[in-house]
Every structure is written in structure tokens, then in C-alpha cells.
Amino acid sequence: MSDALPAQDVLARLRAGDEQAAAEVFSRFVHRFVGLTRQRLPKALRDKENPEDAVRSALKSFYVRYAAGQYELTGS
């Protein structure tokens, strides 16, 4: 999320389905999430599934569910 914008603003835009907000969240956290996925994904799955693709899929599901009100976030 942009350092210039408060987390609450980005979260509100994300909840409203703003694709730019989703891109901001992705760009800020993708490297951390991919690193965690590489560490925790069993080797057998890493050989079949690209960790970045797994992260993209998980974030896509998160965006849809967050917009539907299934999650409550209060900050970054």
C-alpha cells in the first residue's frame, strides 16, 4: 500500500472493488508472500506449482471475499 495513503483509505477502496487498491496491496506484499510460500510449500507441490501463482490465486480469493464483507481488517 502506498506510504502516502493511510491503510484505512486503501482498505476502503479495496472493499469497494477498486482494482488500483488491489494492485497497491499486491505490489506491497507480493515479495513477502512469495517468500513465505516458498518456505512453507512442500517440495512436491513447489515442483508442480509456481509459488507466485499460488500467491496470486490466494490474493484474488482474498479480494473477492474482502469485498463481500467476509473479513474485517483494521490496518496494514
NUNULO-919609 format. One record per residue (C-alpha): residue number from 0; x, y, z. Coordinates in Angstrom, 3 decimals. Example, Ala and Ser with C-alpha at 12.3 -4.5 7.8 and 13.67 -1.06 7.14 Angstrom:
# NUNULO-919609
<site><num>0</num><px>12.300</px><py>-4.500</py><pz>7.800</pz></site>
<site><num>1</num><px>13.670</px><py>-1.060</py><pz>7.140</pz></site>
//
This chain:
# NUNULO-919609
<site><num>0</num><px>0.000</px><py>0.000</py><pz>0.000</pz></site>
<site><num>1</num><px>1.273</px><py>3.416</py><pz>-0.757</pz></site>
<site><num>2</num><px>3.100</px><py>5.069</py><pz>2.122</pz></site>
<site><num>3</num><px>1.331</px><py>8.317</py><pz>1.188</pz></site>
<site><num>4</num><px>-2.115</px><py>6.821</py><pz>1.731</pz></site>
<site><num>5</num><px>-3.370</px><py>5.620</py><pz>5.105</pz></site>
<site><num>6</num><px>-4.117</px><py>1.908</py><pz>5.305</pz></site>
<site><num>7</num><px>-7.777</px><py>2.651</py><pz>6.058</pz></site>
<site><num>8</num><px>-8.147</px><py>4.519</py><pz>2.750</pz></site>
<site><num>9</num><px>-6.661</px><py>1.651</py><pz>0.766</pz></site>
<site><num>10</num><px>-8.792</px><py>-0.872</py><pz>2.649</pz></site>
<site><num>11</num><px>-11.956</px><py>1.132</py><pz>1.947</pz></site>
<site><num>12</num><px>-11.087</px><py>1.305</py><pz>-1.744</pz></site>
<site><num>13</num><px>-10.268</px><py>-2.408</py><pz>-1.758</pz></site>
<site><num>14</num><px>-13.637</px><py>-3.211</py><pz>-0.145</pz></site>
<site><num>15</num><px>-15.328</px><py>-1.159</py><pz>-2.903</pz></site>
<site><num>16</num><px>-13.624</px><py>-3.296</py><pz>-5.541</pz></site>
<site><num>17</num><px>-11.043</px><py>-0.700</py><pz>-6.625</pz></site>
<site><num>18</num><px>-8.536</px><py>-2.536</py><pz>-8.821</pz></site>
<site><num>19</num><px>-5.857</px><py>0.099</py><pz>-8.171</pz></site>
<site><num>20</num><px>-6.124</px><py>-0.594</py><pz>-4.436</pz></site>
<site><num>21</num><px>-5.745</px><py>-4.313</py><pz>-5.140</pz></site>
<site><num>22</num><px>-2.636</px><py>-3.561</py><pz>-7.208</pz></site>
<site><num>23</num><px>-1.228</px><py>-1.474</py><pz>-4.335</pz></site>
<site><num>24</num><px>-1.758</px><py>-4.320</py><pz>-1.863</pz></site>
<site><num>25</num><px>-0.234</px><py>-6.795</py><pz>-4.313</pz></site>
<site><num>26</num><px>2.858</px><py>-4.689</py><pz>-5.021</pz></site>
<site><num>27</num><px>3.477</px><py>-4.042</py><pz>-1.347</pz></site>
<site><num>28</num><px>3.145</px><py>-7.613</py><pz>-0.111</pz></site>
<site><num>29</num><px>3.830</px><py>-9.941</py><pz>-3.052</pz></site>
<site><num>30</num><px>7.543</px><py>-10.470</py><pz>-2.318</pz></site>
<site><num>31</num><px>6.891</px><py>-11.282</py><pz>1.330</pz></site>
<site><num>32</num><px>4.033</px><py>-13.668</py><pz>0.460</pz></site>
<site><num>33</num><px>6.037</px><py>-15.426</py><pz>-2.278</pz></site>
<site><num>34</num><px>8.957</px><py>-15.876</py><pz>0.126</pz></site>
<site><num>35</num><px>6.685</px><py>-17.367</py><pz>2.780</pz></site>
<site><num>36</num><px>5.052</px><py>-19.615</py><pz>0.199</pz></site>
<site><num>37</num><px>8.448</px><py>-20.881</py><pz>-0.983</pz></site>
<site><num>38</num><px>9.423</px><py>-21.660</py><pz>2.602</pz></site>
<site><num>39</num><px>6.208</px><py>-23.425</py><pz>3.551</pz></site>
<site><num>40</num><px>5.010</px><py>-25.087</py><pz>0.364</pz></site>
<site><num>41</num><px>6.121</px><py>-28.739</py><pz>0.387</pz></site>
<site><num>42</num><px>8.772</px><py>-29.522</py><pz>-2.233</pz></site>
<site><num>43</num><px>6.450</px><py>-31.884</py><pz>-4.089</pz></site>
<site><num>44</num><px>3.997</px><py>-29.003</py><pz>-4.599</pz></site>
<site><num>45</num><px>6.735</px><py>-26.450</py><pz>-5.395</pz></site>
<site><num>46</num><px>7.784</px><py>-28.687</py><pz>-8.290</pz></site>
<site><num>47</num><px>4.222</px><py>-28.566</py><pz>-9.660</pz></site>
<site><num>48</num><px>3.023</px><py>-25.108</py><pz>-8.599</pz></site>
<site><num>49</num><px>4.801</px><py>-21.780</py><pz>-9.011</pz></site>
<site><num>50</num><px>4.782</px><py>-20.020</py><pz>-5.602</pz></site>
<site><num>51</num><px>3.930</px><py>-16.679</py><pz>-7.253</pz></site>
<site><num>52</num><px>0.916</px><py>-18.260</py><pz>-8.984</pz></site>
<site><num>53</num><px>-0.234</px><py>-19.654</py><pz>-5.629</pz></site>
<site><num>54</num><px>0.062</px><py>-16.179</py><pz>-4.077</pz></site>
<site><num>55</num><px>-1.842</px><py>-14.567</py><pz>-6.968</pz></site>
<site><num>56</num><px>-4.632</px><py>-17.119</py><pz>-6.549</pz></site>
<site><num>57</num><px>-4.806</px><py>-16.609</py><pz>-2.782</pz></site>
<site><num>58</num><px>-4.878</px><py>-12.812</py><pz>-3.119</pz></site>
<site><num>59</num><px>-7.574</px><py>-12.981</py><pz>-5.778</pz></site>
<site><num>60</num><px>-9.720</px><py>-15.066</py><pz>-3.406</pz></site>
<site><num>61</num><px>-8.970</px><py>-12.651</py><pz>-0.572</pz></site>
<site><num>62</num><px>-10.009</px><py>-9.604</py><pz>-2.650</pz></site>
<site><num>63</num><px>-13.344</px><py>-11.190</py><pz>-3.565</pz></site>
<site><num>64</num><px>-14.079</px><py>-12.303</py><pz>-0.016</pz></site>
<site><num>65</num><px>-12.967</px><py>-8.987</py><pz>1.499</pz></site>
<site><num>66</num><px>-15.219</px><py>-7.056</py><pz>-0.877</pz></site>
<site><num>67</num><px>-18.075</px><py>-9.358</py><pz>0.173</pz></site>
<site><num>68</num><px>-17.513</px><py>-8.431</py><pz>3.831</pz></site>
<site><num>69</num><px>-16.141</px><py>-11.801</py><pz>4.933</pz></site>
<site><num>70</num><px>-13.066</px><py>-10.217</py><pz>6.546</pz></site>
<site><num>71</num><px>-12.607</px><py>-7.219</py><pz>8.811</pz></site>
<site><num>72</num><px>-9.213</px><py>-5.513</py><pz>8.681</pz></site>
<site><num>73</num><px>-8.279</px><py>-2.508</py><pz>10.726</pz></site>
<site><num>74</num><px>-4.884</px><py>-1.688</py><pz>9.229</pz></site>
<site><num>75</num><px>-1.979</px><py>-2.991</py><pz>7.235</pz></site>
//
